[in-house]
Amino acid sequence: MHALSIPTWMIHISSVIEWIVAIALIWRYGEITGDRVWWGLSFAMLPALISALCACTWHFFDNPDSLSWLVTLQAAMTVLGNTTLCLAAWWIWRSSRSPGVN
């Protein structure tokens, strides 16, 4: 755990917690409104969460070479997450332009 300072760990952990809370709140908003596009956004956020967890795990174990595959997984999840978030945003935009089509 010496790879990062305590303030940096605080930022990493709070960011992961904030992301989890955001996913839950967006999911709940979709339930309340009955608009499934928001559920899609919640699912689209999961790869970015996995990416963050990969980074935290790698740093927690002091960045060992034996876990370097986590860096590759983090990069892949970042690309996938950016793509899914873009698609979810497009889906939300499209549904806002076409009332009744969700």
Backbone as ProteinMPNN parsed JSONL, in Angstrom:
{"seq_chain_A": "MHALSIPTWMIHISSVIEWIVAIALIWRYGEITGDRVWWGLSFAMLPALISALCACTWHFFDNPDSLSWLVTLQAAMTVLGNTTLCLAAWWIWRSSRSPGVN", "coords_chain_A": {"N_chain_A": [[0.817, -1.197, 0.0], [2.142, 1.114, -0.163], [2.472, 2.428, -2.486], [0.926, 4.62, -3.032], [0.128, 7.817, -1.612], [-1.532, 8.667, 1.506], [-3.49, 10.808, 1.173], [-3.925, 10.495, -1.597], [-4.94, 7.917, -1.699], [-7.321, 8.402, -0.34], [-8.691, 9.975, -2.187], [-8.899, 8.146, -4.335], [-10.486, 6.082, -3.172], [-12.782, 7.493, -2.331], [-13.703, 8.357, -4.813], [-14.418, 5.947, -6.06], [-16.488, 5.148, -4.355], [-18.271, 7.291, -4.747], [-18.894, 6.865, -7.448], [-20.227, 4.41, -7.319], [-22.45, 5.162, -5.786], [-23.574, 7.022, -7.549], [-24.296, 5.335, -9.693], [-26.267, 3.801, -8.402], [-28.14, 5.808, -7.724], [-28.889, 6.772, -10.261], [-30.018, 4.459, -11.328], [-32.192, 4.207, -9.571], [-33.57, 6.554, -10.205], [-34.392, 5.886, -12.765], [-36.189, 3.84, -12.084], [-38.146, 5.29, -10.667], [-39.091, 7.13, -12.582], [-39.808, 5.396, -14.549], [-38.494, 5.201, -16.886], [-36.572, 3.497, -18.986], [-34.141, 4.146, -20.189], [-32.442, 5.278, -18.372], [-31.707, 3.156, -16.791], [-30.125, 1.889, -18.597], [-27.999, 3.694, -18.697], [-26.985, 3.31, -16.13], [-26.015, 0.642, -16.309], [-24.133, 1.113, -18.288], [-22.22, 2.488, -16.91], [-20.826, 0.635, -15.437], [-18.431, -0.666, -16.59], [-16.507, 1.4, -16.265], [-16.391, 1.545, -13.518], [-15.324, -0.973, -12.938], [-12.834, -0.596, -14.104], [-11.747, 1.353, -12.388], [-11.637, -0.12, -10.016], [-9.772, -2.044, -10.728], [-7.455, -0.457, -10.921], [-7.224, 0.445, -8.261], [-6.866, -2.003, -6.946], [-4.427, -2.901, -8.047], [-2.673, -0.89, -7.156], [-3.033, -1.225, -4.399], [-1.662, -3.565, -3.834], [0.945, -2.727, -4.184], [1.768, -2.341, -6.873], [2.729, -4.78, -8.278], [4.648, -6.736, -10.633], [3.503, -9.17, -11.172], [0.816, -8.704, -11.189], [0.384, -7.203, -13.406], [-1.369, -7.61, -15.462], [-3.689, -6.48, -14.62], [-3.442, -3.826, -15.285], [-3.711, -3.875, -18.035], [-6.327, -4.871, -18.175], [-7.618, -2.749, -16.912], [-7.191, -0.695, -18.785], [-8.608, -1.738, -20.977], [-11.197, -1.818, -19.905], [-11.596, 0.883, -19.51], [-11.713, 1.858, -22.147], [-13.929, 0.368, -23.063], [-15.829, 1.305, -21.217], [-15.93, 4.065, -21.825], [-17.014, 3.876, -24.361], [-19.5, 2.58, -23.871], [-20.705, 4.489, -22.222], [-20.895, 6.618, -23.998], [-22.702, 5.53, -25.851], [-24.921, 5.192, -24.167], [-25.476, 7.852, -23.52], [-26.16, 8.77, -26.044], [-28.482, 7.229, -26.409], [-30.134, 8.277, -24.406], [-30.326, 10.916, -25.344], [-31.583, 10.452, -27.831], [-34.001, 9.337, -26.985], [-35.124, 11.503, -25.7], [-35.741, 13.158, -27.762], [-37.684, 11.848, -29.101], [-40.596, 11.498, -27.963], [-42.152, 8.987, -25.979], [-40.845, 6.829, -27.11], [-38.931, 4.575, -25.871]], "CA_chain_A": [[0.0, 0.0, 0.0], [3.03, 2.264, -0.115], [2.581, 3.02, -3.814], [0.201, 5.885, -3.048], [0.038, 8.508, -0.325], [-2.851, 8.606, 2.155], [-4.459, 11.668, 0.473], [-4.25, 9.917, -2.899], [-5.857, 6.802, -1.407], [-8.624, 8.972, 0.01], [-9.321, 10.387, -3.443], [-9.249, 6.923, -5.07], [-11.593, 5.38, -2.517], [-13.999, 8.312, -2.391], [-14.171, 8.358, -6.203], [-15.097, 4.672, -6.292], [-17.753, 5.207, -3.606], [-19.137, 8.232, -5.459], [-19.331, 6.236, -8.693], [-21.228, 3.405, -6.931], [-23.654, 5.907, -5.383], [-24.153, 7.587, -8.774], [-24.956, 4.237, -10.4], [-27.49, 3.468, -7.663], [-29.107, 6.907, -7.841], [-29.402, 6.791, -11.639], [-30.912, 3.307, -11.423], [-33.406, 4.555, -8.832], [-34.276, 7.554, -11.014], [-35.062, 5.122, -13.819], [-37.339, 3.166, -11.483], [-39.169, 6.283, -10.313], [-39.669, 7.707, -13.8], [-40.23, 4.337, -15.461], [-37.764, 5.422, -18.142], [-35.489, 2.501, -18.972], [-32.859, 4.664, -20.688], [-31.589, 5.547, -17.213], [-31.127, 1.866, -16.407], [-29.04, 1.68, -19.555], [-26.864, 4.494, -18.252], [-26.406, 2.624, -14.963], [-25.209, -0.473, -16.804], [-23.013, 1.662, -19.056], [-21.223, 2.992, -15.959], [-20.133, -0.476, -14.775], [-17.039, -0.87, -17.0], [-15.645, 2.417, -15.655], [-16.213, 1.13, -12.122], [-14.369, -2.089, -12.967], [-11.533, 0.012, -14.383], [-11.271, 1.98, -11.145], [-11.31, -1.181, -9.058], [-8.5, -2.63, -11.186], [-6.378, 0.458, -10.531], [-7.083, 0.409, -6.799], [-6.307, -3.309, -6.573], [-3.012, -2.928, -8.429], [-1.958, -0.015, -6.224], [-3.106, -1.785, -3.052], [-0.602, -4.568, -3.721], [2.214, -2.064, -4.51], [2.083, -2.397, -8.305], [3.645, -5.87, -8.617], [4.648, -7.212, -12.021], [2.622, -10.337, -11.284], [-0.548, -8.221, -11.411], [0.399, -6.221, -14.497], [-2.549, -7.847, -16.293], [-4.731, -5.55, -14.177], [-3.271, -2.576, -16.037], [-4.325, -4.138, -19.337], [-7.772, -4.937, -17.95], [-8.079, -1.383, -16.635], [-7.231, 0.032, -20.061], [-9.719, -2.272, -21.769], [-12.449, -1.385, -19.284], [-11.725, 2.317, -19.758], [-12.187, 1.996, -23.531], [-15.298, -0.151, -23.103], [-16.666, 2.222, -20.445], [-16.142, 5.288, -22.605], [-17.91, 3.523, -25.461], [-20.854, 2.337, -23.364], [-21.25, 5.767, -21.757], [-21.257, 7.375, -25.197], [-23.935, 4.936, -26.378], [-26.011, 5.498, -23.242], [-25.803, 9.268, -23.703], [-26.888, 8.855, -27.314], [-29.802, 6.652, -26.184], [-30.893, 9.277, -23.64], [-30.603, 12.025, -26.265], [-32.55, 9.995, -28.827], [-35.318, 9.164, -26.353], [-35.661, 12.826, -25.355], [-36.201, 13.767, -29.01], [-38.815, 11.075, -29.587], [-41.416, 11.136, -26.795], [-42.861, 7.713, -26.036], [-40.019, 5.779, -27.686], [-37.844, 4.251, -24.955]], "C_chain_A": [[0.857, 1.256, 0.0], [3.147, 2.971, -1.461], [1.918, 4.393, -3.88], [0.191, 6.502, -1.653], [-1.384, 8.38, 0.239], [-3.853, 9.545, 1.467], [-4.868, 11.112, -0.898], [-5.192, 8.732, -2.733], [-7.252, 7.325, -1.086], [-9.387, 9.39, -1.246], [-9.77, 9.165, -4.235], [-10.49, 6.268, -4.47], [-12.876, 6.195, -2.582], [-14.556, 8.367, -3.815], [-14.928, 7.079, -6.532], [-16.454, 4.678, -5.585], [-18.741, 6.138, -4.307], [-19.7, 7.613, -6.733], [-20.409, 5.197, -8.399], [-22.54, 4.092, -6.549], [-24.341, 6.49, -6.619], [-24.884, 6.511, -9.571], [-26.285, 3.906, -9.73], [-28.55, 4.552, -7.809], [-29.715, 6.989, -9.251], [-30.361, 5.629, -11.86], [-32.257, 3.628, -10.763], [-34.232, 5.584, -9.602], [-35.028, 6.866, -12.154], [-36.279, 4.376, -13.305], [-38.478, 4.146, -11.224], [-39.863, 6.824, -11.554], [-40.225, 6.649, -14.739], [-39.554, 4.431, -16.816], [-36.531, 4.531, -18.167], [-34.165, 3.005, -19.534], [-31.907, 4.944, -19.532], [-30.996, 4.262, -16.669], [-29.96, 1.54, -17.336], [-27.794, 2.464, -19.171], [-26.193, 3.842, -17.048], [-25.523, 1.459, -15.393], [-23.976, 0.023, -17.547], [-21.894, 2.167, -18.154], [-20.38, 1.865, -15.338], [-18.701, -0.72, -15.274], [-16.067, 0.156, -16.408], [-15.394, 2.091, -14.181], [-15.219, -0.021, -12.041], [-12.962, -1.564, -13.213], [-10.941, 0.627, -13.116], [-10.872, 0.938, -10.11], [-10.013, -1.895, -9.443], [-7.329, -1.763, -10.731], [-6.149, 0.411, -9.029], [-6.457, -0.896, -6.33], [-4.82, -3.357, -6.872], [-2.183, -2.072, -7.474], [-1.935, -0.582, -4.809], [-1.982, -2.797, -2.807], [0.758, -4.043, -4.176], [2.691, -2.305, -5.94], [3.012, -3.551, -8.703], [3.535, -6.269, -10.086], [3.688, -8.376, -12.213], [1.162, -9.939, -11.51], [-0.618, -7.201, -12.547], [-0.77, -6.417, -15.461], [-3.706, -6.932, -15.882], [-4.653, -4.22, -14.922], [-3.914, -2.725, -17.419], [-5.841, -4.19, -19.218], [-8.342, -3.551, -17.678], [-8.194, -0.587, -17.934], [-8.404, -0.428, -20.918], [-11.06, -1.814, -21.215], [-12.678, 0.117, -19.462], [-12.264, 2.554, -21.166], [-13.637, 1.537, -23.638], [-16.248, 0.803, -22.376], [-16.941, 3.51, -21.186], [-17.123, 5.041, -23.745], [-19.342, 3.333, -24.962], [-21.49, 3.622, -22.835], [-21.671, 6.65, -22.93], [-22.569, 6.851, -25.777], [-25.133, 5.24, -25.477], [-26.434, 6.958, -23.377], [-26.585, 9.473, -24.997], [-28.306, 8.338, -27.14], [-30.697, 7.63, -25.411], [-31.275, 10.446, -24.547], [-31.705, 11.647, -27.266], [-33.945, 9.872, -28.206], [-35.931, 10.513, -25.962], [-36.215, 13.537, -26.579], [-37.427, 13.067, -29.567], [-39.675, 10.639, -28.403], [-42.164, 9.825, -27.02], [-42.059, 6.577, -26.644], [-38.843, 5.547, -26.751], [-37.473, 2.836, -25.193]], "O_chain_A": [[0.331, 2.359, 0.151], [3.833, 3.987, -1.576], [2.305, 5.233, -4.692], [0.24, 5.795, -0.646], [-2.316, 8.024, -0.483], [-4.977, 9.122, 1.197], [-6.022, 11.245, -1.306], [-6.123, 8.554, -3.518], [-8.249, 6.747, -1.517], [-10.596, 9.177, -1.344], [-10.887, 9.136, -4.752], [-11.434, 5.939, -5.19], [-13.944, 5.648, -2.859], [-15.773, 8.419, -3.993], [-15.959, 7.118, -7.204], [-17.456, 4.256, -6.162], [-19.918, 5.806, -4.443], [-20.869, 7.823, -7.057], [-21.394, 5.102, -9.132], [-23.616, 3.647, -6.949], [-25.567, 6.451, -6.719], [-25.981, 6.755, -10.073], [-27.305, 3.748, -10.402], [-29.728, 4.248, -7.997], [-30.909, 7.243, -9.405], [-31.397, 5.79, -12.504], [-33.318, 3.355, -11.324], [-35.458, 5.49, -9.643], [-36.164, 7.226, -12.464], [-37.291, 4.283, -13.999], [-39.636, 3.859, -11.528], [-41.087, 6.959, -11.575], [-41.021, 6.959, -15.625], [-39.994, 3.809, -17.782], [-35.56, 4.781, -17.453], [-33.146, 2.336, -19.365], [-30.69, 4.856, -19.699], [-29.887, 4.276, -16.136], [-28.944, 0.989, -16.913], [-26.674, 1.971, -19.299], [-24.965, 3.825, -16.956], [-24.407, 1.308, -14.896], [-22.903, -0.572, -17.449], [-20.745, 2.262, -18.585], [-19.322, 2.136, -14.769], [-17.82, -0.964, -14.45], [-14.929, -0.184, -16.086], [-14.304, 2.336, -13.664], [-14.36, -0.034, -11.16], [-12.005, -2.036, -12.599], [-9.762, 0.435, -12.819], [-9.874, 1.105, -9.409], [-9.246, -2.303, -8.571], [-6.333, -2.272, -10.219], [-5.007, 0.344, -8.574], [-5.62, -0.901, -5.428], [-4.034, -3.808, -6.038], [-1.11, -2.488, -7.036], [-0.941, -0.441, -4.097], [-1.425, -2.87, -1.711], [1.637, -4.834, -4.52], [3.888, -2.456, -6.181], [3.996, -3.318, -9.404], [2.473, -6.155, -10.699], [3.124, -8.549, -13.293], [0.362, -10.753, -11.974], [-1.571, -6.428, -12.635], [-1.127, -5.497, -16.197], [-4.592, -6.641, -16.686], [-5.671, -3.569, -15.158], [-4.577, -1.81, -17.906], [-6.558, -3.63, -20.047], [-9.425, -3.216, -18.159], [-9.183, 0.113, -18.152], [-9.108, 0.389, -21.512], [-11.961, -1.461, -21.977], [-13.82, 0.569, -19.553], [-13.172, 3.363, -21.355], [-14.472, 2.224, -24.227], [-17.345, 1.078, -22.861], [-18.071, 4.0, -21.179], [-17.958, 5.891, -24.055], [-20.285, 3.858, -25.555], [-22.696, 3.818, -22.988], [-22.684, 7.346, -22.859], [-23.443, 7.633, -26.15], [-26.229, 5.513, -25.966], [-27.627, 7.262, -23.351], [-27.543, 10.244, -25.044], [-29.246, 8.937, -27.664], [-31.876, 7.787, -25.731], [-32.414, 10.91, -24.52], [-32.631, 12.419, -27.512], [-34.943, 10.251, -28.819], [-37.155, 10.633, -25.904], [-37.063, 14.42, -26.455], [-38.133, 13.621, -30.408], [-39.505, 9.532, -27.891], [-42.727, 9.581, -28.087], [-42.551, 5.45, -26.691], [-37.847, 6.264, -26.837], [-36.569, 2.317, -24.539]]}, "name": "protein", "num_of_chains": 1, "seq": "MHALSIPTWMIHISSVIEWIVAIALIWRYGEITGDRVWWGLSFAMLPALISALCACTWHFFDNPDSLSWLVTLQAAMTVLGNTTLCLAAWWIWRSSRSPGVN"}
